[in-house]
């Protein structure tokens, strides 16, 4: 009888091979059934520096970040566009940037380390730790959207996004809308916070608003429906004006 020793495993030829093969198969099966790691930026994130809070939203392709004072409710700035990970580098291409408009149409690169529940960006004294809020769930509306129509008297008036855009970007629990122009680098306004979608109701809780900080803390409820890639958004604005809008996923528009 010959004993074969491989690492810490010993087995006998003949039946031993079958037993070893079974054990190996079971081990591989166990590894295959392990959950996928969450080492991705997709989702909602937050970080604080004193009274300043930065929220970040990443979809598969698009991102936004907003900075505001969560004690005084003052809006500080926002930036966003498209992003990618290239090894240990986060590449951000800007469609809007209120703190430095000259970066619109350009990219920045940052060293990044991504974990399950946090990531760090930058290096040295400028290195920032960012904490995960959600991984893109449970939001039914998670993704990037552009406004493509408004209903007036029951009739749809279509809009074709060009250089001038109104985008709404959502993670599983965070949202932000931004109005901007990629050609003129003009910024028209933004607002955001947290949201829920339950029983056909989309509800926003405003945490920052660039045009009027008095609206921070407001809770706004809307009816919403999803149909053929479109999101119909109906209710009253923060000023009490009726709105009835159609939004389309950017992936759908970019693929046209």
C-alpha positions in Angstrom: 0.0 0.0 0.0 1.5 3.4 -1.1 0.7 6.6 0.9 0.8 9.8 -1.1 1.4 13.0 0.9 0.3 16.4 -0.5 0.7 19.3 1.8 -1.3 18.4 5.0 -3.4 15.8 3.2 -2.6 12.1 3.0 -4.7 9.7 1.1 -4.6 6.2 -0.2 -4.6 5.4 -4.0 -7.8 4.0 -5.3 -10.7 4.9 -3.0 -8.5 7.7 -1.6 -8.5 9.5 -4.9 -12.3 9.5 -5.0 -12.5 10.8 -1.4 -10.0 13.6 -2.1 -11.8 14.6 -5.3 -15.1 14.8 -3.4 -13.5 16.9 -0.7 -12.0 19.3 -3.3 -15.3 19.6 -5.1 -17.1 20.4 -1.9 -14.5 23.1 -1.0 -14.7 24.7 -4.4 -18.5 24.7 -4.1 -18.3 26.4 -0.8 -16.1 29.1 -2.2 -18.4 29.6 -5.2 -21.4 30.1 -2.8 -19.7 32.9 -0.9 -21.3 36.3 -1.4 -19.6 38.7 -3.7 -17.5 41.3 -1.9 -19.0 44.9 -1.8 -15.6 46.5 -2.8 -17.3 48.9 -5.2 -18.1 52.6 -5.1 -21.7 52.1 -6.3 -24.0 53.5 -3.6 -24.3 56.4 -1.2 -21.5 57.7 1.0 -20.8 60.4 3.6 -17.9 62.1 5.4 -17.7 64.9 7.9 -15.1 67.6 8.5 -16.2 69.7 11.5 -19.6 71.0 10.6 -19.1 70.4 6.9 -20.7 67.3 5.4 -20.0 65.8 2.0 -22.4 63.3 0.5 -21.4 61.2 -2.5 -23.5 59.2 -4.9 -22.0 56.7 -7.4 -24.0 54.8 -10.0 -22.3 52.4 -12.4 -21.2 55.3 -14.5 -22.2 58.7 -13.0 -21.4 60.4 -9.7 -22.1 63.5 -7.7 -20.9 65.0 -4.5 -22.3 67.8 -2.5 -20.8 69.8 0.4 -22.9 71.7 3.0 -22.8 72.8 6.6 -25.2 70.4 8.4 -25.4 72.8 11.4 -26.2 76.1 9.6 -27.7 74.5 6.5 -25.5 76.6 4.2 -24.7 75.1 0.8 -21.0 75.1 0.0 -20.5 73.4 -3.4 -21.1 70.4 -5.7 -19.4 68.5 -8.5 -20.1 65.5 -10.6 -20.1 63.8 -14.0 -18.7 60.3 -14.9 -16.2 58.2 -13.1 -14.1 55.0 -13.3 -11.7 53.0 -11.2 -8.3 52.3 -12.8 -6.5 50.0 -10.4 -5.9 52.1 -7.3 -6.9 55.4 -9.0 -10.3 57.1 -9.0 -10.8 59.0 -12.2 -13.5 61.7 -12.2 -14.6 63.6 -15.4 -16.5 66.7 -14.5 -19.8 67.9 -16.1 -20.3 70.4 -13.4 -18.1 71.9 -10.6 -19.2 74.9 -8.6 -16.0 75.4 -6.6 -13.8 75.3 -9.7 -15.8 75.7 -13.0 -12.6 75.5 -15.0 -12.5 71.8 -14.3 -15.7 71.2 -16.3 -14.8 69.1 -19.3 -11.6 67.8 -17.6 -10.7 64.9 -15.3 -9.0 64.6 -12.0 -7.3 61.5 -10.6 -7.1 60.5 -7.0 -5.4 57.5 -5.2 -8.2 55.4 -3.7 -8.5 52.4 -1.4 -12.0 50.8 -1.5 -13.3 48.5 1.3 -16.7 47.0 2.1 -18.1 49.8 4.3 -15.7 52.7 3.6 -13.1 54.0 1.2 -10.3 56.5 1.5 -9.4 59.0 -1.3 -6.4 61.2 -1.6 -3.0 60.9 0.1 -1.1 62.3 3.0 -2.7 65.2 4.9 -5.4 65.4 2.2 -6.5 61.7 2.6 -10.2 61.5 3.4 -12.1 58.5 4.8 -15.6 58.1 3.5 -18.3 55.9 5.1 -20.8 53.9 3.1 -24.5 54.7 3.7 -26.0 52.2 1.2 -24.9 49.9 -1.7 -27.5 51.1 -4.1 -30.4 49.3 -2.5 -33.3 49.4 -1.7 -34.1 52.3 -4.0 -36.3 51.5 -6.9 -35.1 54.7 -8.6 -31.3 54.2 -8.0 -29.4 55.5 -11.0 -28.9 58.7 -13.0 -31.9 60.4 -14.7 -32.4 63.4 -17.0 -35.6 65.3 -17.3 -37.1 64.6 -20.8 -40.6 66.0 -20.6 -43.3 67.9 -18.7 -47.1 67.3 -18.7 -49.3 70.3 -19.1 -53.0 69.9 -19.1 -52.5 66.2 -19.6 -50.4 66.7 -22.7 -46.7 65.6 -22.8 -44.2 68.2 -23.9 -41.0 66.5 -24.8 -37.5 67.9 -24.0 -34.2 66.8 -25.5 -31.3 67.1 -23.1 -28.3 68.8 -24.7 -25.6 70.9 -23.1 -28.2 72.2 -20.7 -29.2 69.4 -18.4 -31.3 68.7 -15.3 -30.0 65.5 -13.7 -31.3 63.6 -10.8 -29.0 61.0 -9.4 -30.0 58.5 -6.7 -28.3 55.8 -4.6 -30.4 53.4 -2.5 -31.3 56.1 0.0 -29.6 59.4 -1.2 -30.7 61.7 -4.0 -29.5 64.9 -5.6 -30.8 67.0 -8.5 -28.5 69.4 -10.4 -29.2 71.9 -13.2 -26.2 72.8 -15.2 -24.7 73.6 -18.7 -21.7 71.7 -19.9 -20.8 74.2 -22.6 -21.1 77.4 -20.6 -20.1 75.7 -17.3 -23.0 77.5 -15.8 -24.6 76.1 -12.6 -28.3 76.8 -12.0 -29.0 75.0 -8.8 -29.1 71.8 -6.8 -30.7 70.2 -3.8 -30.6 66.8 -2.2 -30.9 64.6 0.9 -32.5 61.2 1.5 -35.5 59.5 -0.1 -37.8 56.5 0.2 -40.1 54.8 -2.3 -43.1 53.0 -0.8 -46.5 52.1 -2.2 -46.1 54.3 -5.3 -45.0 57.3 -3.2 -41.6 58.9 -3.6 -40.7 61.0 -0.6 -37.7 63.4 -0.3 -36.2 64.8 2.9 -34.1 67.8 2.0 -30.7 68.2 3.6 -29.3 70.9 1.4 -30.7 73.4 -1.1 -28.5 75.9 -3.0 -31.2 78.5 -3.7 -32.8 78.7 -0.3 -31.5 77.1 2.9 -34.9 77.7 4.6 -36.2 74.7 2.7 -33.7 72.3 4.4 -35.7 69.9 6.6 -38.7 69.9 4.4 -40.3 66.6 3.5 -41.9 66.4 0.0 -44.1 63.5 -1.2 -44.8 62.7 -4.8 -46.6 60.0 -6.8 -44.3 58.0 -9.1 -44.6 55.3 -11.7 -42.0 53.5 -13.8 -42.9 52.6 -17.3 -40.6 51.6 -20.3 -37.5 53.3 -18.9 -39.4 56.4 -17.8 -40.1 57.8 -14.4 -43.2 59.9 -14.0 -42.8 62.3 -11.1 -46.0 64.1 -10.0 -46.7 66.4 -7.0 -45.9 69.8 -5.5 -42.5 71.5 -5.5 -40.9 72.9 -2.3 -42.6 76.2 -3.2 -46.0 74.5 -3.6 -46.1 74.6 -7.4 -47.6 71.6 -9.2 -45.1 69.5 -11.1 -45.7 66.6 -13.5 -42.5 65.5 -15.1 -41.0 62.6 -17.1 -37.4 61.5 -16.4 -35.4 59.0 -18.4 -32.4 57.0 -17.4 -29.1 58.4 -18.8 -28.0 54.9 -19.9 -31.1 54.8 -22.1 -30.4 58.2 -23.6 -26.6 57.6 -24.0 -27.4 54.4 -25.9 -29.6 56.1 -28.4 
